[in-house]
Amino acid sequence: MQASQQKVVQYLGEARASEQALIRVLQSQIAMTPRGTYRTALEQHLRQTRDHATRVDDRISELGGAGSALGTAVGAVESVVGQVLAVGKTPLDLLRGSGGEEKVLKNAKDAAATEALEIATYTAIERLAQDVGDTETARLAVSIRGDEEKMLARVMREIPKLTDAVARAEVEGSPSYDVTKTGAADATRAAGRTAKGAARRTTSRAKRTARQARKAPGVAQVEGRAKGAVASSGDLAIPRYDELTADEVAGRLRELSQIDLAKVDAYERRHENRATILSRISTLRGDEPWPGYDELTVGEIEAAIGAGGDDRAQRVRAYERAHKNRAGVLQAAERERATA
């Protein structure tokens, strides 16, 4: 590959990493944004971002590269940043700190800054491609930059309205934020309706539908939190919960899925609020190796490890050791790492 082509591939690789990280951030922002014009904008932005990532990836393949070493490193860093931002912006944050109106406004300001960065990125790619005579890449950059410029203008139109909502809530004492109308709440309700309808047909189909719904980032924990807020001790995954000491409960938490951890957390906060249990839950809460992991059987996880390479095997190994510590899963992860 020529030096000029390598440089174009490097820039495209960095753009692809940014788009992939942004997908996760947008999913989380949608999860905490109520219905309205701003959430509609975010949903459109998510669709565009997925499309941009695919188009950039296709162009990299056409040029015969998978990204330079620098692009790969940037991609890894950007992916981690995206995951951290996503975890930090879930609807559960709305239970503490500043009001929902202000959190949505801050997200919108972050979105404006991200759009400006994306515009600069594709401006640089266009110019570089023109300098080296790569007209196809230049056209791609112009097209994507046009989408980003339109989205930035749309976000900027939303910011005054979101600021007005903050003023009404924080200054006038008239809040309008309703957590039950957020993207995550809507997704949870939709999953529940789907599961309920499927249950009327067959129990097994309902279970499959629920498992599929929980593959959406953030939905499982929101569902667990909502169920725990109204649950009785008999609804929890730990039998005889109210009869156990804090240490006994804490000793059984590692076996629970993320949805069950969220359920226990909400139940415990509503009743005894024991620090030992809540602290242990905090150490166990975190991202599954991939959305929906906790819903899979050992055999399904083993198959997924084999199709995912060393990176997926490492994530499974770390998560499994901290939680269920199942021998079959750990052995499959070790085999994949050894042969990768």
Protein Blocks (a to p, Z undefined) as FASTA:
>chain_A
ZZklmmmmmmmmmmmmmmmmmmmmmmmmmmmpccdjklmmmmmmmmmmmmmmmmmmmmmm
mnopabifklmmmmmmmmmmmmmmmmmmcfklmmgcjdfklmmmmmmmmmmmmmmmmmmm
mmmmmmmmmmnopaklmmmmmmmmmmmmmmmmmmmmmmmmmmmmmmmmmmnopafbdfkl
gmklmmmmmmmmmmmmmmmmpmklmmmmmmmmmmpghklmmmmmmmmmmccfklpmbehk
lmpcfklmmmmmmmpcfklmmmmmmmmmmmnopaklmmmmmmmgccdfbghklmpcfklm
mmmmmmnojmlmmmmmmmmmmmnopaklmmmmmmmmmmZZ
